[in-house]
Amino acid sequence: MNPRRTIPAVLAVLLLSSLTLAQQDVPFLESPDSVVEAMLELGQVSDEDVVFDLGSGDGRIVIAAARAGARGVGIEIEADLVELSRTNATEAGVAERVEFIEQDFFESDVSEATVLMMYLWPQVNRRLAPMLVEQLAPGTRVVSHRYKIQGWREERRIKVEGRPIYLYIVPDSPFR
Ligand SMILES: C[S@@+](CC[C@H](N)C(=O)[O-])C[C@H]1O[C@@H](n2cnc3c(N)ncnc32)[C@H](O)[C@@H]1O
C-alpha cells in the first residue's frame, strides 16, 4: 500500500460520509406502535386519505395508514431505510398502496397530502412550517409526534406513553 495514495483516499471517504450524514436533519427513532395508532386516530385517517410521513424511517406510519385503507407516501433521505420500508410494505401486503421516495423533505412536494405526519425536532418543524403553509390545502390534518409546530394553533393534544401528539388543521388563511 502506498501511504501517499491511501491517506488522501481515506480522507476523501471520511469527507464524503460526513457530507452524507449532514443531510439527515433528524436521526432515525421509531414511533412506538401505540403512538402510530394514536396518530392515525387523531388524524382520523380513512380510506379517502393520502397520508404523507416526512422522514418515514422504516415506513411504519405509512404502512399503518395503508392498512387503514389510505394511500401512503413516505419521504425519507436514507436509502437503506427506503429499501427497508419497501420490504416491510411488501411483507404487510400493502405495497400497491404505498410509495417511498428517497428525498430530502425540504425539497418534497406534499401538496397531495390530506394528512401529514411528522416526528421531527422542533427546529426542523420551524424550518418546514413555511413550506407546509404554502403547499398544503386548507383542511389538511397535520399530526406531530412529540414536538409542536411553533406559532401554529393546536386543534388537539393527546398524550400516549408520556409523549405528546399534536393535531393541527390547515386553515383557510395562512397561520402566519
Ligand atoms: C425521528 S425519525 C421518525 C421515523 C418515523 N417517521 C417514525 O415516526 O417512526 C426521523 C426520520 O427522518 C429522516 N430524515 C432526517 N432528515 C431528513 C431529511 N432532510 N429529509 C428526509 N428524511 C429525513 C431520518 O432518516 C429518520 O428516518
The ligand as a Tripos MOL2 file, in Angstrom:
@<TRIPOS>MOLECULE
LIG
   27    29     1     0     0
SMALL
NO_CHARGES

@<TRIPOS>ATOM
      1 C1        -37.3490   10.5350   14.3160 C.3       1 LIG1
      2 S1        -37.2850    9.5740   12.8100 S.3       1 LIG1
      3 C2        -39.0370    9.2560   12.5450 C.3       1 LIG1
      4 C3        -39.3000    7.9870   11.7570 C.3       1 LIG1
      5 C4        -40.7810    7.6620   11.5400 C.3       1 LIG1
      6 N1        -41.4730    8.7880   10.9660 N.3       1 LIG1
      7 C5        -41.4310    7.2600   12.8330 C.2       1 LIG1
      8 O1        -42.1390    8.1160   13.4200 O.co2     1 LIG1
      9 O2        -41.2330    6.1080   13.2800 O.co2     1 LIG1
     10 C6        -36.8960   10.8500   11.5810 C.3       1 LIG1
     11 C7        -36.6070   10.3210   10.2010 C.3       1 LIG1
     12 O3        -36.3830   11.4370    9.3410 O.3       1 LIG1
     13 C8        -35.3650   11.1040    8.4130 C.3       1 LIG1
     14 N2        -34.7870   12.3690    7.9220 N.ar      1 LIG1
     15 C9        -33.9590   13.2100    8.5960 C.ar      1 LIG1
     16 N3        -33.6890   14.2920    7.8530 N.ar      1 LIG1
     17 C10       -34.3600   14.1400    6.6740 C.ar      1 LIG1
     18 C11       -34.4900   14.9440    5.5110 C.ar      1 LIG1
     19 N4        -33.8730   16.1420    5.3990 N.pl3     1 LIG1
     20 N5        -35.2820   14.5060    4.5060 N.ar      1 LIG1
     21 C12       -35.9260   13.2990    4.6080 C.ar      1 LIG1
     22 N6        -35.8370   12.4890    5.6970 N.ar      1 LIG1
     23 C13       -35.0740   12.9050    6.7260 C.ar      1 LIG1
     24 C14       -34.4080   10.2490    9.2220 C.3       1 LIG1
     25 O4        -33.5780    9.4530    8.3850 O.3       1 LIG1
     26 C15       -35.3790    9.4380   10.0850 C.3       1 LIG1
     27 O5        -35.7200    8.2380    9.4660 O.3       1 LIG1
@<TRIPOS>BOND
     1     1     2 1
     2     2     3 1
     3     2    10 1
     4     3     4 1
     5     4     5 1
     6     5     6 1
     7     5     7 1
     8     7     8 2
     9     7     9 1
    10    10    11 1
    11    11    12 1
    12    11    26 1
    13    12    13 1
    14    13    14 1
    15    13    24 1
    16    14    15 ar
    17    14    23 ar
    18    15    16 ar
    19    16    17 ar
    20    17    18 ar
    21    17    23 ar
    22    18    19 1
    23    18    20 ar
    24    20    21 ar
    25    21    22 ar
    26    22    23 ar
    27    24    25 1
    28    24    26 1
    29    26    27 1
@<TRIPOS>SUBSTRUCTURE
     1 LIG1         1 GROUP 0 **** ****
